[in-house]
Amino acid sequence: MFPICLNLSLNLLITFISCILHNTRQKGAILIENLEISNFSDIVSMLGGEYIAMTAEFKLALNAYLKQLVVSPVRSLADVIAFNKKFADLEKINDYPQDLFLEAEKTNGIGKLEKDALMNLAKASKYGFEKLMNDNKLDALVTPYYTVSGVLAIGGYPGISVPSGYDKDGGPYGICFGGLKGSEPTLIEIAYGFEQATKFRKPPTIKNQV
């Protein structure tokens, strides 16, 4: 069982829902729509510290990774920032600013502020996503594009995305299946079944093939 959460333009939304309902129900899937999280406002308020936790953990993790490399011109986030500034044209800093890097570099480990943020994120996952999944006995939560990816990332939950159609200009869009920890085999099975039932994926057209 999995609920559908959507955020598309009206015409695309109607098409998307029709395809999902028709193809998945034909193959035996049980769909549960319009589920709500009863304490949604409380859950949302707990997510306010996501950026605080992310920047602090990003610096710690990146520094640890770079430090153990055998050969590397950079050994820390500070080195990466300096490298990008030195080679600004090559790194396209004007097109891709390093705001996140700069904010992360200002952090100083995991203090009380970061611990509080991480605790709130854990609560949001437990009483939000996990409660929704468990109370409704769901196998997966499904959303278009990457709508649910942030929720999954916060709690460390698995997710898988597969093609689900194309817009009026021929641009592809996907569908994401997310589940509780340890549900990877089920998600792969669901995603594979969806691909086989819909056959939405098309090999990309490559111009000027040799």
C-alpha positions as CSV (number, residue, x, y, z in Angstrom):
1,M,0.0,0.0,0.0
2,F,1.2,3.5,-0.6
3,P,-0.4,7.0,-0.6
4,I,-0.1,9.5,-3.3
5,C,1.2,13.0,-2.6
6,L,1.3,15.3,-5.6
7,N,2.3,18.9,-6.5
8,L,2.0,19.4,-10.3
9,S,0.3,21.7,-12.7
10,L,-3.5,20.9,-13.0
11,N,-3.3,19.2,-16.4
12,L,-0.2,17.2,-15.6
13,L,-1.6,16.4,-12.2
14,I,-4.7,14.9,-13.7
15,T,-2.7,12.9,-16.3
16,F,-0.3,11.7,-13.6
17,I,-3.0,10.6,-11.2
18,S,-4.9,8.8,-14.0
19,C,-1.8,6.9,-15.1
20,I,-0.8,6.0,-11.6
21,L,-4.3,4.8,-10.6
22,H,-4.9,2.9,-13.8
23,N,-1.6,1.1,-14.1
24,T,-0.9,0.3,-10.5
25,R,-4.3,-0.8,-9.6
26,Q,-4.4,-3.0,-12.7
27,K,-1.3,-4.7,-11.4
28,G,-2.9,-5.3,-7.9
29,A,-1.5,-2.4,-6.0
30,I,-3.6,-0.9,-3.2
31,L,-3.5,2.9,-3.2
32,I,-4.5,5.0,-0.2
33,E,-5.1,8.7,-1.1
34,N,-5.5,11.9,0.9
35,L,-3.8,10.8,4.0
36,E,-3.1,13.5,6.6
37,I,-0.6,13.9,9.4
38,S,-2.8,15.0,12.4
39,N,0.1,16.9,14.1
40,F,1.4,18.4,10.9
41,S,2.0,21.9,12.2
42,D,4.0,20.5,15.1
43,I,6.1,18.4,12.7
44,V,6.8,21.3,10.5
45,S,8.0,23.4,13.4
46,M,10.5,20.7,14.3
47,L,12.1,21.0,10.8
48,G,13.3,24.5,11.3
49,G,16.7,23.4,12.4
50,E,17.4,21.3,9.3
51,Y,19.8,23.9,7.8
52,I,21.6,24.3,11.2
53,A,22.2,20.5,11.4
54,M,23.1,20.2,7.7
55,T,25.8,22.9,7.7
56,A,27.5,21.6,10.8
57,E,27.4,17.9,9.8
58,F,28.5,18.8,6.2
59,K,31.7,20.5,7.5
60,L,32.5,17.7,9.8
61,A,31.9,15.0,7.3
62,L,33.7,16.7,4.4
63,N,36.8,17.5,6.5
64,A,36.9,13.9,7.7
65,Y,36.7,12.6,4.2
66,L,39.3,15.0,2.7
67,K,41.7,14.4,5.5
68,Q,42.0,10.7,4.9
69,L,42.6,11.0,1.1
70,V,46.0,9.7,0.0
71,V,46.5,12.4,-2.7
72,S,44.5,15.6,-2.8
73,P,45.2,19.3,-3.4
74,V,42.6,20.1,-0.6
75,R,42.4,18.7,2.9
76,S,39.5,20.6,4.4
77,L,36.4,22.7,3.6
78,A,38.4,25.8,4.0
79,D,40.9,24.5,1.4
80,V,38.0,23.8,-1.0
81,I,36.7,27.4,-0.5
82,A,40.1,28.8,-1.2
83,F,40.6,26.6,-4.2
84,N,37.3,27.7,-5.7
85,K,38.2,31.3,-5.2
86,K,41.6,30.9,-6.8
87,F,40.1,29.1,-9.8
88,A,36.8,31.0,-9.8
89,D,36.4,31.1,-13.6
90,L,37.1,27.3,-13.9
91,E,34.8,26.5,-11.1
92,K,32.1,28.9,-12.4
93,I,31.6,30.6,-9.0
94,N,29.4,33.2,-10.5
95,D,27.0,30.6,-11.9
96,Y,27.4,28.2,-8.9
97,P,28.1,30.2,-5.7
98,Q,29.5,28.5,-2.7
99,D,27.1,29.9,-0.2
100,L,26.6,26.6,1.5
101,F,30.3,26.1,1.8
102,L,30.8,29.5,3.4
103,E,27.9,29.0,5.9
104,A,29.2,25.5,6.8
105,E,32.7,26.8,7.4
106,K,31.4,29.2,10.0
107,T,30.2,26.3,12.1
108,N,32.2,24.9,15.0
109,G,31.2,21.2,15.5
110,I,28.1,19.9,17.3
111,G,27.1,22.2,20.1
112,K,23.8,22.7,22.0
113,L,22.2,24.5,19.1
114,E,23.1,21.6,16.7
115,K,22.1,18.9,19.2
116,D,18.7,20.5,19.7
117,A,18.2,20.8,15.9
118,L,19.1,17.1,15.5
119,M,16.8,16.0,18.3
120,N,13.9,17.9,16.7
121,L,14.6,16.4,13.3
122,A,14.6,12.9,14.9
123,K,11.3,13.7,16.6
124,A,9.8,15.0,13.3
125,S,10.8,11.8,11.6
126,K,9.4,9.5,14.3
127,Y,6.1,11.3,14.8
128,G,5.7,12.4,11.2
129,F,6.9,10.0,8.5
130,E,7.2,6.9,10.6
131,K,3.9,7.4,12.3
132,L,2.2,7.9,8.9
133,M,3.7,4.7,7.5
134,N,3.1,2.6,10.6
135,D,-0.5,3.8,11.4
136,N,-1.6,3.1,7.8
137,K,0.5,0.0,7.3
138,L,2.0,1.4,4.2
139,D,4.7,-0.2,2.1
140,A,5.8,3.0,0.5
141,L,5.1,6.7,0.2
142,V,5.0,7.9,-3.4
143,T,5.4,11.5,-4.7
144,P,6.2,13.0,-8.1
145,Y,9.6,14.4,-8.8
146,Y,11.8,14.5,-5.7
147,T,9.1,16.0,-3.4
148,V,9.7,13.5,-0.6
149,S,13.5,13.3,-0.8
150,G,14.0,15.9,1.8
151,V,11.8,14.1,4.3
152,L,13.7,10.8,3.6
153,A,17.1,12.5,3.9
154,I,16.3,14.0,7.3
155,G,15.5,10.6,8.8
156,G,17.9,8.5,6.9
157,Y,15.2,6.6,5.1
158,P,15.7,4.9,1.7
159,G,14.1,6.1,-1.5
160,I,14.2,5.3,-5.2
161,S,13.2,7.3,-8.2
162,V,12.2,6.1,-11.6
163,P,10.8,7.7,-14.8
164,S,7.1,8.4,-14.7
165,G,6.4,10.5,-17.8
166,Y,7.2,13.5,-19.9
167,D,5.9,17.1,-19.9
168,K,4.6,18.9,-23.0
169,D,8.1,19.9,-24.0
170,G,9.4,16.4,-23.8
171,G,11.2,16.9,-20.5
172,P,11.2,13.8,-18.2
173,Y,9.9,13.8,-14.7
174,G,10.1,11.0,-12.2
175,I,8.3,9.4,-9.3
176,C,9.9,8.7,-6.0
177,F,9.1,5.8,-3.7
178,G,10.2,6.2,0.0
179,G,10.0,3.8,2.9
180,L,11.1,3.0,6.4
181,K,14.6,1.9,7.2
182,G,15.2,-1.6,6.0
183,S,12.6,-1.4,3.3
184,E,15.0,-1.3,0.3
185,P,14.0,-4.7,-1.1
186,T,10.4,-3.7,-1.1
187,L,11.1,-0.3,-2.7
188,I,13.1,-1.9,-5.4
189,E,10.3,-4.4,-6.1
190,I,7.7,-1.6,-6.2
191,A,9.8,0.6,-8.5
192,Y,10.6,-2.3,-10.8
193,G,6.9,-3.3,-10.9
194,F,6.0,0.3,-11.7
195,E,8.5,0.5,-14.5
196,Q,7.3,-2.8,-16.0
197,A,3.6,-1.8,-15.7
198,T,4.0,1.7,-17.3
199,K,6.9,1.4,-19.7
200,F,7.4,5.2,-19.3
201,R,11.1,5.2,-19.6
202,K,12.5,6.0,-23.1
203,P,16.2,5.9,-24.0
204,P,17.5,9.5,-24.3
205,T,18.1,10.8,-27.8
206,I,21.8,11.5,-28.4
207,K,22.5,14.0,-31.2
208,N,25.6,13.7,-33.4
209,Q,26.2,10.0,-32.7
210,V,29.4,8.7,-34.1
